[in-house]
Amino acid sequence: MSTPRTPTTHPLTAVPYDVDLTQAQWRKSSYSGGANDCVEVADLGEHVAVRDSKSIGHRPLLFSKVAIGALVKWSSN
């Protein structure tokens, strides 16, 4: 019988859940055309918050800047 694996956090995506978002300055891509059908990002120092512009009341996803950098690098290949 195998032992179930415990999920572990990856160093690229480990972000604390107590990040203060009250002063976050959200920005939207200029490609959105002004409609609320885009994602918004906020620079939080060592982290980046990402949220759906249609659902700004929901908690955003939080990523380390290293993880965002890896995603941008990966998506440009």
Summary of the structure (lengths in Angstrom):
residues: 77
radius of gyration: 15.3
end to end distance: 41.7
largest distance: 55.5
contacts: 138
relative contact order: 0.20
helix: 18%
strand: 22%
